[in-house]
């Protein structure tokens, strides 16, 4: 009995500690996004009394409640958060390889040996973790990723890509409605639609919205959109293989009964990941921000050299 009480106490304390860490992290993220002018200046304000960005903290709490509403259990919430977090880790190896190719002259206090091998291995590992989460988790993750496009049209596009603010707002609202309606009739709830029609509808909605974003963006900045197309190919590809693989509905009885049985499904994901990885690295280019950083560092080095010479 005492051991059962101890387990229950730990089941309460452990998620509470994790939740506090995530609240702080999410609040800092919203604050940083506002600093970069992606969100309203109200989220940049730091409370004089508490020393924290208060409105960012409020926004974090509200968004957290919103995510709790559609999920049936804490277990599923943790699974989705974990997979979504790993989805952000895929960028590390990619960025390293792109920076080494586009900005080799930048000063590096530390240089990772064997990065040409470790980077794709890390990318594959992150992709596999997302794939292992299963189709039930990917249903939510794919929906959240697509809904993120609407935020792009509302905030980033008008501020940095020349998209008309009203047009981006209207298109974003229509995108949210379309995705939510599709999700209502898809695997997220009633399952009135089978997977293939649902998958096709999501893909078409994403393509149509992306086409609008591309047309509404300034011509000089459209390259940014084309260079990011790989991300949606990756997400939809993992989702498709998950359905037909050993971790989808076909593999519930036996992993070898799926159309893409185990371990063939793992080979498919690894090959797919490698193709995406080298596609991303090849599509990376030197942005204006990176050019400015290189020029600033070069100027500092020249100033230091002049001072030492004198």
N, C-alpha and C positions, 0 to 999 in steps of 0.2 A: 504493500500500500504506500509506504513512504517513497519507494522508488517511482511509483506511478505519479505521485505528487511532484517529485523532483522533475520528472519528464515534462509534466504539464507546465511547471514553472519555467523550465528552460524553453519550452515551445512559445511562451509569451515573451520572455526576456530577449531571446535571440533575434526574432523578427523586429522587435522594437529597436534594438541597436542598429540593425541593418537599415531600418526605415529612417532613423535619424541621420545616418550617413547619406542615404539617397536624397533626403529632403535638402540637406546642405549642398550636396553636389548639384541637384537640379536647380536650386535657387541661384547658385553661383553661375550655372550655365545660362539661365535666363538673363541674369545681370550682364554677363559677358556678351550675349547676343545683342542686348540693348546698347552696350558700349560700342559695338560694331555697327550700330544704326539699323539693325534689322527689326527692332521692336521700338515701341514708343519710349520717349525719354523718361516717362514716369517710372519705368523699371530700373532706371539707373540711380534713382535717388536712394541714398543710404541714410537710414534713420540716425539722427543725432543721439538719441537716447540709447538705442540698442546696438548700433554699429553694424547693422545688417541691411541689405536692400529689402525693405519691408514689403513693397508691392510685388517684388519678384517672389518672395516667400509666400504671399497670399496666392499668387498665380500658380505656384507649385502645388499648394494644397488643393486648390480647385481642380486643377488638371488631374491630380492624384485621385480625387473623388470620382472624376469622370471615368477614369480607367477602371475603377472598382465596380462600377454599375453593371457592365455587360458580362463580367467574368464570374463564373459560378463558384470558384474556390480560390483560396490563397495559393494553393499548389500550382494552379494554372497561371495565376498572375506572376509567380516567381519564374515559371518556365518561360513565359513570354518576355519578361524583363531580361532574363539571362540571355536568351537568344538575340534580343534586340541589341543588348550591350555587345555581344560578340560580333554582331554585324558591323559595329563601328571599328572593331579591331582589324578588319581586313585591310584597312587603309595603310597600316604601318609599313609593311613590306613594300607596298606599291610606291608610297611616297619616297622611301629610301632610294629605290631604283631610279625613279624619275628625277629626283634631286641630283643624284650622282651623274646622270646623263645631261641634265640641263644646266646645272650649276656646279661643275667640278671645282671651280676656283674658290668657292666659299670656304672659310676657315672651319675646320671640324676638330673640336677638342678630343673627340673620340671617333675612331673609325672601326666599324664592325667588320671583322674578317669573315670571309665566306658568305657575305651577304647575298651574292648572286645565287647561292643554293638555299640559304636560310629564308630568304624573302618568299620565294614560291612555296616552300614547305609551310611557313606560317600562314600564308594565304589559304592553302589547301586545308590546314588544320581548322582554321576559323570557319571555312565553308562546310566542312564535315560536321562541326559542332552544331551549326544551324540546321543542317540536314537531319542530324540525329534527333533534333527536337520533335520531329514528327509532323505529319500534316495538320493535326489538330492545333498545334501552336502556330504553324505557318499560315493558317487561315487568318489569324489575327495580325501576324507580322506583315504579311503582304498587304492587307487592307490598310494598316497604319502607314506603310511606306508610300502607298498610292495617295492616301489622304495628305501626306506631306507635300505632295505636288501643289495642292491648293494653297498651302502656306507660302510656297515659293511664289505663286502668282500674286498673293496678297502683299508680301513684305519684301522679299529680296528682289524680285523682278522689277517692280516700280522704282525701287531705290537705286539699283545698280545696273539694270539691263535695259532701261529705257521703255519698259512695258507701261502702257497706259494704266493708271491706278484704278479707274472705274472698270475698265475692261478686264483687268486682272481679278478684281473683286467679283465681278459677275461670273466670269469663267470659273473661278475657284469655287464659288457657291454651287454652281451647276455640277461641278466635278464632285463635290462632297455629296450632293443629293444623289447623283447617279451611282456612286460607289456604295452608299448606304442602302439604297433601294436594291441594288444588285446583291449586296450582302444579306439583306433580309430574305431574299429568295434563294440564297446559296447555302453553302456548308455551315455558315455561322449561326443559322437558326433553323428554319423549317425544312431546308433541303428540298424545296420544290424544284430546284434546278439540279441536274446532275453535274458532275465536276467539269466535264468538257465545255458545255455551254457557259457555265459560270466563269471558267478560265478564259474563254474567248471574249466574253463580255468585258471582263476586267482589262484584258489586253487591248481591246478596241478603245475603251474609255481612256486608257493611259496614252495610247497612240494619238487619239484625237486631241486630247488636252495638250500633249507635248507638241503636236503640230501647231496648235494655236500659240503656245509659248514661243516656239521658234519663229513664227511669222510676226508676232508682236514685238520680238526683241530687235534691238538695233542691229543692223547688218554686221557691223564690226565686232559684235559680241556673240554672234550665233555659234561661233566655233566652240564656246564654252558648253553649249547645250549638246552639240554633237559629241563632244569629248566625254560627256557624262552618260551617254546612252548605255554603256556597258553595265551600269549598276542595275538597271531594270531588267536587262537580259539575264544577269546573274540571279536576281531574286525570282523572276518568273521561271527560270530554268531549274532552280532548286525546288521550287514549288511543284513543277511538273514531274520531276523525277521522284519527289517524295510521294506523290499520289500513286505512281505506278511501281514504286520500289518496295523494298521489304518493310519500310516504316510507315507505309500507307495502308488503306483499308484492305488491299489485296493480300497484305502480309500479316494480317491479324491472326490467322490460323497457323500459318507457317511462313517464315521468311523466304522459303524456296518456292512458295506458291504464287508469288507476285509476278507480273509480266516482266519486271526487271529484278530477278531474284538475287538474294545474297549468295556470293559476294560480288556478283556482277554489277550490282547497283553502286558499290563502293568504287569500282573501277570507272564507271560512267561519271560519277561525281568528281573524281580526281582528275580525269582527262578534261572534263568540262571546266574545272577550276583553273587548270593550267592554261587552257585556251583563253579564258577571261583575263587571267593575270597578265599574260604577254600582250594581249590586246590593250589593256589599260596602260601598261608601261609604254607601249608604242604610241598611244594617243596622248600621253602627257607632253606638255610643252611649257616653254618659259613664259609665264604670265608677266604682266606689267608690274605687279607687286613684287615678284621675284627679281625682276630687272632693277627695280628701285633699291631693293635690299643689297644686290650685288654692287651697284654704283655707290651706295652709302658706305659699304664696307671697304671698297676700293679707295674711296676718298679718305676714310679714316686711316687706312694703312699708309697712304701717301703723306698725310699730315704727320703721322708718327715718324715716318722715314725722314721727312724734312726736318723735324724737330731734333732727331738724333744726329742728323748730319751737321746741324748748326751748333 
